[in-house]
Amino acid sequence: MSAVIGVRVPKKLKEELEKLEINYSEEIRKFLEDLVRRKRAERIMRRLRELERSVGRVEGNLSVELVREDREDR
């Protein structure tokens, strides 16, 4: 399902787009998809930074300790 988004642009700009045979609806769609992708990534990075601050620094080599512990449990 799709929805319609109306964008008002100056008449001269629309004429130039048509003159240059630019498929502006496709270009706007691509731009909005990219914008959403970037904003989601920014939000995720912001959440990761907040989580990193709340967890704090882990001392030692945690991955080595976890692998060793797992191997010893077998």
C-alpha positions in Angstrom: 0.0 0.0 0.0 1.3 3.5 -0.7 0.5 7.0 0.4 0.7 10.4 -1.4 3.0 13.2 -0.2 2.5 16.5 -1.8 5.4 18.8 -2.3 5.1 22.4 -3.3 8.0 23.8 -5.4 8.4 26.9 -7.5 7.0 26.7 -11.0 10.4 27.4 -12.5 11.9 24.5 -10.7 9.2 22.1 -11.9 9.7 23.4 -15.5 13.5 22.7 -15.2 12.9 19.2 -13.9 10.6 18.5 -16.8 13.0 20.1 -19.3 15.8 17.9 -18.0 13.6 14.9 -18.1 14.2 14.2 -14.4 11.8 11.7 -12.9 11.3 13.8 -9.8 8.9 11.5 -8.0 11.5 8.7 -8.2 14.3 11.0 -7.1 12.2 12.2 -4.1 11.3 8.6 -3.2 15.0 7.6 -3.2 15.9 10.7 -1.2 13.3 10.0 1.4 14.3 6.3 1.7 17.9 7.3 2.2 17.0 9.9 4.7 15.0 7.4 6.7 18.0 4.9 6.6 20.4 7.6 7.8 18.1 8.8 10.6 17.5 5.2 11.8 21.3 4.7 11.9 21.8 7.9 13.8 19.1 6.8 16.3 20.8 3.4 16.8 24.2 5.0 17.2 22.8 7.4 19.8 21.2 4.5 21.7 24.5 2.5 21.5 26.4 5.5 23.0 23.9 5.8 25.8 24.1 2.1 26.5 27.9 2.2 26.4 27.9 5.1 28.9 25.5 3.2 31.3 27.5 -0.1 31.1 30.9 1.5 31.5 34.2 0.0 30.8 34.8 -3.7 31.2 38.1 -4.5 32.8 40.4 -7.2 31.4 39.8 -9.3 28.3 36.2 -10.3 28.7 35.9 -12.3 25.5 38.9 -14.5 26.4 37.4 -15.1 29.8 34.0 -16.0 28.4 35.5 -18.5 25.8 37.7 -20.1 28.5 34.7 -20.4 30.8 32.6 -22.0 28.0 35.3 -24.5 27.2 35.7 -25.5 30.8 32.0 -26.2 31.1 32.1 -28.8 28.4 
